[in-house]
Amino acid sequence: MSPAMPSRATHGTDCQYTTEQLQILQTASEFAYQIWESRTVSCQTFLRSYPLDRTLTRQQIDDLIQDYTLDDNYQLADEVKVMSGLRHLRTLLMMRWIWQDALQLIALEQLTDELSEFADGCISFAKDYTYQYLIKQYGEPTFVNAKGNVQIDDMAIMAMGKLGAHELNLSSDIDLIFVHQARGVTSGDKSKGTRSIDNKRFMTRLGQGIIKLLDQKTADGFVFRVDMRLRPWGDGSDLAIHLSALQKYFSQHGRAWERFAWLKARVVGQLEQPFYDEIQALIKPFVFRYYVDYSAFSALREMKSLIQNQVAQREDLDNIKLGAGGIRDIEFIVQAFQLIYGGRHPQLQVKSCLQAMQVLHKLEYLERTTYQELQAAYRFLRRLEHAIQAINDQQTQRLPHDPQWQYNLAVTLGFDDWNALLDTLNHHRDNVNVPFERMVTERQVPDHEDTDLEPEHLDEQIARLNDVLTAENRVLLQDFWQSKMVANLSDEARERLDDAYPVIIHALLAHQEQQQLANTALPRLITLLEAICRRSIYLVMIAENPNATIELIPMLSASPWIAKELAHYPVLLDTFLQQRYRHLPDKPELRDILRQQLLRVEPNDEEELLSVLRLFKKNQVLAVAASDVLAERPIMKVSDSLTYIAAVVLEAALERAFAEIVKRYGYPIGQDGDPVTEADCGFAIIGYGKLGGLELSYSSDLDLVFLHKIKEQGMTTGEKSVSGMKFAARLVQKLMNYLNTQTRDGRAYEIDMRLRPSGNAGMMVVSCHAFETYQLEKAWSWEHQALVRARAICGDKRVTARFCDIRRDVLSLPRTIEQVRTEVTSMRIKMQKHLGTSQWQQQAGKFHLKQDAGGIIDIEFLAQFAVLAYSHEHPSLTKWSDNVRIFEEVASLGIWEEQVCQDLTDAYLRIRAATHQLALSEQSLLVDESLWKETRALVQAQWQHLMGVNLADDDSPNS
């Protein structure tokens, strides 16, 4: 380790520097010493104001930039003088930083922070300076936002790499990416001496102006070398990219190494909050996978191999950044952990290498010794990097070959000679190399110790698998490998398939004790492989996740529905292999996930909107299904999750549909006489049935009713004005289009609106007043039954509150128990006659879990009977829309015996769990009656006890 050095600087107030201090500067840097000698007076003046033993604040840096870019009249100078002033300031600051570092007066973090703050200040100044020049020529860049309003376009400057992490080194270039908001045109007006151009050209010229001010080498040097190669598509592509194009690039073309690059991305300067949030919403899901992401290991290995080849080709063996055990290796170790676990641990989503290292240690991903060694190595290597670059202000990480500078470098860093420095350097390199090599050569270790994924053991594993598989499946597997599809794969895809195959065999063998499970899964697994081979990144996911792939087998075996979903939409495989089912998001988390995805959709891109809604729903439902099959979640939790997903989709669809209709017609007038707003849109979605009762299953449709609280005859505020009634109707039509339209990604949901007032003959949307009048004066008893399972899902809080009041009032109407019993029993008998099993099905011993006597409808009707019969005496019964909590309330009020309610609840949950499993298995609800005798008898007994009728005696099944 480097010996500790005392500070070697003492200052007088007159800014006189000792011979020893000047000697240290000369030893450390030929570049800085020449600045001192050639500009002694200006250097002394500068250091009198900003002494070496003080640090700089951002305000001081900004003040300096301002001072050095003013002309003699204290006005902003012309471009030539601005460029000269910035370069002169950079020269003085570099001299100061190099001297501070050589005297050990500045900590590593403070030095890199000041360098980064200076870069930020220069970038922000260059942007503002160039922008003001351009708008005088072209006007301001504008675009039409989602609300149809004209908005000023802005350009975000993304600092990448070391600048993004506030880790800039002495002679570093700065990696930038320019991102603006949207397509549009500038507000130029020829009559005012400006002309209009499209935003793309404006932003390109803005970027060019920034680069020129900072990068162009003049007689005074440069401020920062600007590197734009990290932008999407690299050199030769547009200098600035708009948000929608960036989103498409991330989703369709983003490469593994770019996730490492964007990990450190940071916005320079200030942006309006919505724009800033949109950028973050794009970057975060691209960089950080929602759950553990082991595919980062594969990317790490590929990148390390590339870098090693580059080093060898350049014979750059003395490179302390790219060489073995160098700075890049430390960054890779830390960043790989961040990419893998950052989705699970948001505290890892930091940009500083040292800060991330500290978090990794706290989370126990880095053991104490490794953490201490990596931190010490990083600090030593970064200081050595600064000392190398200080010699001649060169962007290099190579050790000097000149013996004099080797000696000078050693002395500057506090060593007696060059060999002592090399010994410490090699010690640190060794400490870095061990964890790095371990990380890039190891993939996820299989939990099954008897399984070997090495290629040389593949034949042995195949032989073991053949003993497990049926003859039919062995032929099926052989046919897959001999298929034209496999033969025509690209070299890369075939290599990835070969890498994944041992993992697939390992996954099948992990279930060899359950041969039926493996054999059921195999045909579905082959179908899935055929779907993903040409999109071979999914094969990488399988290869990197042997333990997660093990869980794929029971999933495929248990559910042909899941297997088909994965084969049709391989993008869903990402959800499964990242094991998101281990954490089912709650409603706020789901809302945030979908919001971030929708931020990437341009206002008029309806096709992309439909795609996002559908894939969000499929991804989240698949996670629930996996959790159901593998983690055996309670049925209530599963249904809650499926209901939350639907509610979040409805919220987002309503928000977008409202914005679209408002853009076309303006805002409708609310019943208070004022135009409605986005927050109080005068409209709400009511869920009935399973959605209303928080009991959705995998194949459930959505029973919806739409209510409004707007003036039906009042006209909207837009130029193309329509009545409030027509606005509401078109809003519903737009919503139905978003939810119900069949696309290549399927439907979001099947929508059923037959429960609206007057059914199919009624209006698609009604006012709260009309809904109340209908419920009180015209609704049938069965419609009041349906209202028990109704619930406000989303929309204007005033409308949803009014619905809740109407529901409570209607359900609490005085009714006699006998009246309700008669009406509910009559409706139940009608349903059973029309929907129950036929006579020959009964004779064959079949039982319909939903419609037959003793099935789930009986239990639901009993809950509805309790609410309608007793709510006028016990208003708390109207609080709940789900059967379980209704039974809990009935028991707590003492209306029915607690055991009766518990028996009904247990039977209800048992049958619902079975319906979920049958849906996953794509099987009918018509089951073997002998398996359900006990449950069915219990439900029938409770029906007769509570309703006084034996439904079995009233059976009149269809023939």
N, C-alpha and C positions, 0 to 999 in steps of 0.2 A: 504494500500500500504506500501511497505517497506520504512522505513525512509531513507533519503539520508545520506550517510556516507562519511566523508572526507577521503582522502588517509591517510593510517596509516604507510606509509613507508618513511624513510629518509635514504639516502645513503651517505656514505663517499667513497672517492676514493680508500680507502684501502680494500673495500669490507668487513668491519666489521659490523655485524648486531646486533641490540640492543636486549636486553632481551625481550622487548615488542614485537618486530617483531618475534623472535623465539617462544614466547608464542602464538602468533597468528597462527604460523605454527603448533605448537603442538595441539592447540585447534581445528584447521581445519582438520588435517589429521594425524592419527597414522602412516600411510604408509609413508608419505613424511618426517615426523619428524625422523622416524627410518633411512631413507636414509641419512638424514643430520648427525645424530649421528654416524652412522657406517662408513660414508665416508666424514667426515667433510672436510678434506684437498682437496679431489677431487671436492667436491661440491663448496668450496670456489674458487678454481682455475677456475672451470667452470663459476661461476657467476661473476668472475672478467672479463672474456672475454665477457660474455653475461649477463649484469646486469638485475636486475628485472624490472627496470624502462624503459627498451628498448624492442622493438618488434623485431622479427626475420624475415628476408627476406627469400624467397625461395632459393636464392643463398647461404645464410648462412647455411640453413638447408642441402642443397646438399653438401656443403663443410664439414659440420660436419659428414655426412654419409660417405663421402670419408675418412676423417681423422680416424674415428673409425673402418674402415674395412681394414686398411693397416697394414702390419706386421712391424717388427722392422727395416727392410730394405726399408721401404716406398714402398713396392710392395703390390699388392692386396693379402690379406691373404688367407689361406685355409678356407674351409667351417666352420670348428669348430671355428676358430678365428673370422671369419666374423659374425657368429651367436652370439658369445660372445660380439663382439664389438657393434653390433646393439642393443643388449639387455642392455648393459651398458649405451649407449647413451639414449635409451628410459627412463631408470631409472632417469638419471639426468634431462632430459627434463620434465618428469612428476613432479619431485620435484619442478622444476622452475615454471611450469604452475600452479600447485596447490597453491604455495606460492603467485604468482602474483594475482591469483583469490581471495585468502583470503584477500590480502591487497588492493583489488580493484584497481590494477594497470593496468588491461587489460580489454578491452571491450569484451562483449560476442562475437561479430563478429570476433574480432581479435584472440581470443582464439580458436574458432572453426576453423578459417582459418589456424592458425599455426598447429593445430593438424592434419588437413586435408592435409596440405602441407607436413608435416612430413610423413604421411602415403603414399602420392603420391611418395615422394622421395624414401622411402623404397621399395615400390612396383616396381618402375622403376629400382632401383638398383638390386633387386632380379631377375627381368626378364632378365636384361642384363647379370648378373653373371651366371645364370643358362643356358642361351642361349649359351654363349661362351663355357661352359662346354659340352653342348650337341652336338654342331656342330663339336667338336673335335672327337666325337664318331661316329656321323651319317651323317655329312655333313649338308648343309643347306636345309630346307624344300622348295620344289618348286611345282609349278603347271603350267598348260598351260592356258594362259589367252584367252580372246575372239578373239584376233588377231592371235592366234596360237603360241604365243611366250612363252618361259619358263620364269617364274617370281618367285621371292623369296616370299614365304608365310610368313605372319606376324601374330602375335596374338595380338588382341586388348584386353586390360584388362578393363572391364566395372566396374566402381565403382557405386554401387547402394546405395540406402538409404541415410543416413546422410553423408557418404563420398562423394557420388555423388553430393550432394548439398553443399559441403564444410561446413557441419554443424556437424562434428564429435565431440563427447563428450569425456570426460576425459578417461573413461574406456570402450569405445565403441569397439565392434568388427567391422570388415569391411566386408561388403557384396560385393562379387566379382562375375563376370561372365566372362569366357574366350571365345572369339570369334576369329576364324581364317578365312582366306579367302576362301580356297577351298581344295578339295581333291587333293592329289598328293603324291609324294615320295621325300625323301631327296636325296641329291646329293652324298651320301656315295659311296666310292670306296675302295674295299678291298685291291687293290694294294697300296693304300695310307693310309692304316690302319684304314679306316672307313667303316661302312656298312650301306646300305640303309634300311630305314624303312618308312612306310607310314606316312603321315603328322599327321594323327589322333593320332598315338602312340607318335610321337615327341611332339605334343602339349600337350598331356596328361602328359608326363614327364616334360615338361616345367612348366605346372601348378603345378604339384606335387612339383617340386623344389622350386617354389615361395612360396607355402604354408609352406613347411618345414622351409625355412629360416625365415619366419615371425611368424609362429604359434607354432612351436614345443617348448614345455616347457623344458627348461634346468635348470641347477643350477642357471643361471643368469635370469631366468624368461622367458618372451616371448616379442615379439615386438608388434604384433597385433593378436588377435584371428581372424581367417579367416572363414567366413561363406559362403559356396557355394550353399546353399539350394534354392536360388532364380533362379538358372539356369533352363532352360527348362527341364521339367520332374523331376527336383529336385534330391534328393539323389538317388544314384544308376545309374544315367544316365552318359553319357560321360562327362568328366570334361571340355572338350572344344568342342564347336559346330561350324561348318562352316556356312558361310553366307546363303547359299541356304537352309540349314536345319533350320536355325533360321527363315528365311522368311516363310517357310512352317509351322513351329510351330506357328508363330504369326497368320497366316491366317486360320489355321485349328484347333488349340488347345489352343491359348492364352486365358487366363481366365480374368475375370473382375479385380481381385485384382492385376494381373500382369501389367495391364495398370497403376495402381497407382504406382507400383514398378518401372516400366521403365520410369515413369515421371521424376525421379531423376537420371536416368542413365547418366554417363559421362565417356568418354574415359580418362584413366590415361596415361600421357606421350604423346609422339609424334608418329603419324602415317603418312604414305604417304597419300597425299590428296585424291586420288581416293578411297582408302580403307576407310578412314574416312567418305567420302561423302556417300559411299555405306551403311555404318552402320547407319548414320543419316537418310538416305532414307528409311531404314527399320523401325527404331524406331518411327519416327515422325508420319506416318499414323496409326501405331498401337496404339499409345498413344492418338493422337489428331485426332478426327473425323473432316472431312472436314467442317462440319457446326455444329450447336448447337446439342449437344449430351445429351439428357435427360436420356438415359439409364444409365448414370453414377449414377443417384440417386438410382436406383435399386441396383446396385453393392454396393453402399455405405451402404444401409440398410442391405444387406446380410453380409457385412464385419463387421459392427458394432455389429450385433447380435452374430456373431461368437466370436468376442473379448469379449463381455459382458459375454458370456457363459464360456470362458476360465478364465476370472477374477473370476467369481463366483466359478468355480471348484477349483481354487487354493486358494480361500479365500484371494485373493490378493487385499484387499479393500484399502490398503494404497499406491497403485501404482500410482505415479504421472504422469506416462506415459499412462497407459492403463485404469486407472480408469475414472469415469465420470468427465468431465471437464478437462481432462489431456492433455498432449502434443499431444497424438495421435488424440484426438478430434479436436484440432486446425489444425493439419496437414490435417485431413480429410476434414474439411470445405474448406480449401484453395485448396487442390488438387482436390476436387470435382468440384469446380468452374473452375479450370484450365482445367480439362478434358471436362467439358461441353462447355466452351466458348473459349478454347485455339485455336481451328481451325479457329474461326472468328477473334480472337485477338492474333496475333503472339507474342505481348509483354508479354502475359501470359505464354509463353513457357520458363519460367525461372525455376531454380531448388531450389533456396533459398526460404524458407517459408516466411521470412520477406519481401523479395523483391516482391514475388508474392502477398502478402497481400497489399503492397503499390500500386501495379498496379490495384488490384481489387477495392481499394478505389478510385483511379483516374478514373476508368471506371464506378464508381458508382454501382458496384455490392455489395460492402460493404459500408453501411452508416458510417458517420464519427464516431459516438459513438461506434458502433460495431467494427470498425477497431481499434480504440484507445484501447478498452478493450481487444481485441484479441492480439494485439501487446504487451501490458503491461503484459498480462497473459503469453504469450510465453516467454518473456524475464525473468520473475520471475521464471517460471517453469524450464527453461533451466539452470538458475543459481543454483536453488535448486537441480536439477539433478546433476550438477557438484559437488556441495558440498556434496551430499550423496555419490557419487562415490569416492570422494577424501578421505573419511574416511579410507577405506582399499583397494583402487584400485580394487573395485568389480564392475562388470557390473550389477548394480541394480538400479531400480527407486523406491524402497520401502522406506518409511519413517522408520527411526530407532526406535526400541522399547525400547532400553536401555535409561533410564532417563538421564544419563550423556551425552550420545551422542546427545540426543534430545536438551539438554541445549547447548552443544558445537555448534551444527548446527545452533541454533537460534542466538547465539552470533556471529558466523562467518558471518551470513547474515545480521547482524545489528539489531537484535531484542533483547528486554529485556529478554524475556523468550519464552518457547515453545508455550504457548497458544497464544501469540501475533503473532508468525509465523503462527500457524494454522488458526487464524482469517483471516490473509491476504491470505493464501492459499485457504481457502474456498470462500473468496470473488472472487478471480480470477476464481475458478472452476465454481461458479455460473454464472459468466459472459461468460464463454465458453459454458456451458451446454445449455443455452437458444438458441443461434443460431444453435448449433449442433442438438439438438432435433428437432428444427423446420425444419432443412434441411433433416434429415433422416426420418421424419414421413410424410412430405408433398411431393406429386408428383406434376406434372404440374397441375395448377388449370385450369379447363375448363373455356372458355370464356363465355359459356352460364350459367348464374347464376341459371336457373331453372332446371339444370341437376345435379343430385346427383349420384356420382359414388360409394357410399357406398353399400356394399352387401345387407344390410337390405332393401334397396329401389329397388332392382332388379326386383321383381315381378311387382311393380307399373310401372317401366320403360318398361318391356316387354308388359304389357297390353296396354300402350300408343303406343308402336311400332306396335302391332297387328292391331290397328285402322288405321295405316298408310299403312300397307302392303296389297297387294292383297291376295285373298284366296290361289292362286297358290304359292305365295312366302311364306306365312305362313307355308304351307305344306313342302316347300323346306327347310325352316329353321328347322322345327321339324325333318325332315328326316336326316339332318346333325347331330343333337345332338344324334339321335338314331342309327347312322351309326356304322358299325364295326370299322371303322378307329378311331373314337373318343373313342369307348369302349376299343380299344387296345393301347391307348396312355400310356406312362409311367406316374408314379405318378407326376413327375416334370412337364412333358408337360401338363398333365391335369390341374394341379394347375395353370400353366401359362395361359392356355386357359380360365379357370374360371376368372382369374384376368383381362384378356383382354376383356372378353365379355361385361361387363358394359360400357367399353370405345367404343366398336363397336356399341352398342345400342345407346349410347350418340351421336355418329357420325351420325347414321341414323336419329335420332330424330332431330338433328340440321337442317335437311332438310325437316322436316315434312310438311312445307308449299308447298314444291315442291314434292308431292307424287310420280310423275312420275320418278323424278330423283332418289329417294331412291329405288323405285321398279325396275328400270332399273339396278341399281348398285348391288342389293342384289345377284342375281345369280352369278355374276362375283366375288363378295366378297366371297361367299361361296367357289367357285373354288380356290380362292387365299388362304383361310383358310385351305383348304384340302392340299394345296401345302406346307404350312409352319408349320403345327401343329407338324410334326416330327422334324422340325428344330426350336425348340420352342423359341430360342433367339429372333426371329422376333415377337413372341407374346409379349415378354417383351418390345420390341420397341413400339408396339401398345399401351400396357398398360401404358407406361411412357409418351406417346405423344398424349393425347386426342385431343388437338387442331389440330395437324398435321393430325390425323386420320380423323377428320372432312373433311379435304380437299381431302382425299382419295376417298370419295364418289362421288363428281362430276367428278373426274378423271376417275373412273371406269365407271360411267354412260356415259361420253362423248366419251370414246374411248375403244372399244373392243380390239383394237391393244395394248394399254397400259395394259389393264387387262391381256391379254395373255402373254405379256412380263414379267409382275410381277409374274404370276403363273409359267411360265417356268423357270424363273431366279429369285428366291426370294431374291437373294443377291442385286437385284436392289431396293428392298424395303427400304434398308438402305439409298440409295440416296434420296428417296422421303420423308421418315419420318424425315430425317435431314433437309428437306426443302432447299436443295441445289438449287432448281429452283429459289429461291429468289435472287440468285447471279449467273448469267451465266458467267463462266470464259472466259477471252479473250484468244487469241491465245497463248501468252507466258505462261499464267497460265496453259492452257491445255497441252502445251508442257512439262511443269515442272511436272504436275501430272503423265503423261504417262512415262516420263523419270524415275521418282521415282519407278513406278511400274515395269518397265523393268529392273531396277537394280537388282531386286530379281531373275531374270531368269538366270539360268546357261547357258553358251554359247551354249551347245549342246542340250538343252532341247527345241526342236522345238514345242512340244505339249503345253508346258507351255507358250511359246511365243505367239502361236496362241490364246490361252485362254485369255491371258492378253490383246491382241489387241482387241479381240471381246468384252470382258466384259467392257473394257474402252469405246469402242464405244457405247455399249448399255447403260451403266450408264449415259454417257454424253448426249446421244440422249433422254433418258428418262427425264433427268432434263430439257432439252429444251421443250419437249412435255408438261411437267407439267407447265412450265412457260407459254407456249402458251395457255393452257386450263385455268389455274387459275389466272395468272397474266396478261393475255391478252397482251402479248408482241407485239410490231409492227412486221409485217411480215418481214420487212427488217432485224430486229435484230435476229429473229428466223432463217432466212436463213443464215445470216452471221455466227451464232453459229454453225449450222449444217455443213456449209462449212469449218469452222475452224477445227471442229472435224475430218472431212475427211482429211484435209491437214496435221494435226498432225499425224494421223495414217499413211499416206503415207510417211511422213518424217521418222518416226521410222522404218517402214517396209523397206524403201530403205537403211537406215543406217545398219540394221541388215543383210539384204540380201547381201549388198556389203561386209560386214565383212566375211560372210560365203563363198562367192565365192572367195574372196581374200585368205582366209585360204586354200582353195582347190587348187587354180591355181596361186596364186601370183598376183601382181599388173599389170594391162595392161599399155601399153605405150601411153601417151598422144600425141596429134598432135604436141606438142612442142619438142618431142623426149625424155622427161623424164617420169618415171613412175608416174602415178597419185597417189594421197593421199586420206586419208579419207575426208579431208576438201575440196579438189578439185578432186572429183571422176570421172570427165569426163562424167557425166551422169545426165540427168534431166527428171522429170516427168511433162508433159504438160496436163492440164485439159481442156476439151472441155465441151460444153453444160452447164448444170446447175452448175457443179463444176467450170468450167471456168468463168461463169457469176455470181458467188457467190449467187446462187439461189437454193441450194439443198433443197429437201423436205425430209420427213421421209422415203420414200420408193425409193428414187432416186438411180439409179446405177451411176457408175463413168465412164465417157467417157475419156479414157486416150490415150495419144500418148507418146512414149519414144524416146528421142533423145540422141545422144552421141557425143563426140568430142575426140575420141581415134583413134589410128592407127589400122585399121581393120586387116591388114596383119601382124602387129607387134605381137610378142609373149610375153606372160605374164612372170613375173619374177620368178614364182614358179618352184619347181622341176618338178611338173606335169604341163607343160606349154601348153597353148592353144592360139589360135589367139585372137586378140582383138575383132573381130566380134563374135567369139564363146563365149568369156567372156561376152559380152554385151547381147547376146541372153540368156545365162544361168542366167544372173542377172535378166532379165525380167521374165524368167520362175520361178525363186525363188520368186520374188515379187508377181507374180500371185498366187503362192502356198500360200503365207502368207495371201493374201487378199481374195482369191476366194474359198479356200478349205472349204468344208462343214464339220464342227466338231459338237460335242455335244453342243457347244455354238453358233451354226449357222455359217453364213459367216460374215466376216468383211464387205465386200461390194461385190455386183455384179459388174464385170468389163466388159466394152464394149470397144473393140479396133477397131471397124469398121471405125472410122474416120482417121485412120493412112493412110499414102500415099498408094494408090492402094487398100485400103480397106482390106477385108479378104484375098485377094491374095498377099498382100504386106508383107514385112518383119516386124517382131514384133518390131524391133528397127532400126532406121536409123540415119545416121550421120547428123549433121546440114547442111552440104553441100548438101547431097542428098535431104533433106527436102526442102531446098531453091530451088533447081533445079526443084523438082516436083511441088512446088507451083507456080513457075514462068512459067513453060513450059507445065505441064501436067494436073494440077488440073482443075476440072470442076468449074463452077461458084458457085454451091452450096457448094463446099469445101471452097471457099473463104468466103461464107456466114458463114459457120461453124467456120472459123478462127476468125471472129468478136468476137465470144464468147469463144475464147481460151485464156489461161493464164498459165504462168509458175507457177507450184505449189511448187516444191522443187528440190534440187539437186545442182550440181556444178554451182556456180554463173556465171562462164564464159559461160556455156551452156545456162543458162536461159537468160542471157543478149543477147546472139546471137539469141535466139529464138525471143526475143522482137524486135530486129532489123529486122529480117526476116518478122515477122508479120506486123510491121509498113510499111516496104517497099512494101509488097504484097498488103496490104489494100489501100495503097496510089497510086497504079498504076492508070494512067489516064484511065477513063472510061466515056462514055457518059451517061447522065442520062437516056436516052431512052433505051440504051443497058441494063443497070442495071435493069430498071423498067421491061423490057420484060423478062429478065432471072429470076428475083425474082418472078414475077407473074406466070410464067410458072411452076416453082418449087412449088409454093403454090398451084396451081390448081391440080398438080399431087398428092401432099400429101393429099389434101382434097378428091380426088377421091378414093384413096386407104385406107385412115384412118378415113374419116368423117363418120357421121351417115348414116345408110341405109335409103332407102325410107320409109320403114314401121316405123322406129324409128322417122323420121321427122313427119310422119302423126300422130304418137302418142304424138306429142308435146315435143319431147326430143331434147336436145342440148348438144353436147359434148364440154365441157369447153376448151379443148385444141385444137381439130382438126377442128371443124366446123368454117364456116365463122363467123367472129365476135368474135372468141375465142382468146386464148392466143398466138397461133402460128402467127396469123395475126399481133399482136403487135410486136412480136419478129422479124418478117420479115421486118416490117416497120423500126425498129431500124437498122437492117442489111442493108437495102436498103440505109438508110441515110449515113451510114459509107462508103459503097462501092461507092456511087454516088458522095460524096462530099469530101472525105479525101484527094484527090490529091490537092484540093484547101485549105482544112482546116485540116492539119495533126493532130491537137489536138483531132480530132474525134477518132483517133486510140488508144488514151490513155486508154479508158475504155473498159471493156468486159461485163459489166452488163447493162441491158436495161435502168434502171432508170437514171444512170449518162450519158448514151449516149443521152437520150432525154434532159437532163439538158444542155448538151453541144450544142446540135442542137439548142435549144432555145437561149442560150447565144450568139451563133454565128449569130443568126437572119436568119438561113436557113429556119426554119418553125416558124409559129407564136407561141408565148409562150403558149397561151391557148390550141392550138392543142397538144403541147407536154405535157401539164399538164393533159389534158383529157385522153390522151393515158396512161400516168403514173398512174393516178387514176384507170383507168379501169384494167390496168395490175396488180396493187397491190390488187385490189378487187378480181380478178379472182384467183390470186396466193393464197391469204388467204383462199379462198374457197377450192382450191385443197389441201391445208394443212389439213383443217378440215375434208375433205372427206377421206384423207389418214388415219387420226387418227381414223375415224369412219369405216374404211375398206369398204368404199362405192365407187361406180364407178363415173367417171367424167361425166357420162351421166346423166344430170339433167333435171328438169322441165323447159322447154324453157320459160314459162310465167314468171318465177321468174327473168329472165335475159334479158328481152326484151329491157329495156332501155340501159343497158351496151352494149349488142350485137349491137343494132342499132347505138350507138355512134361509136363503133370500125369499123363497116361496112361503116359508113359515112366517117370516116377519111381515110379508105383504098381507097374508090372511089375518095375522094378529092385528095389524094396524089399520087395514082397509076393510076387513070383514068379508073379503072375496077371495076365492081360490081361482087364480087365473087359469090354472090347468083345466078347471071345469068349464071354462068359457072358450077353450081353444076351438077355433074354427079354421084350421090351417088351409092354405091354398092346396089344391090338388095338383 
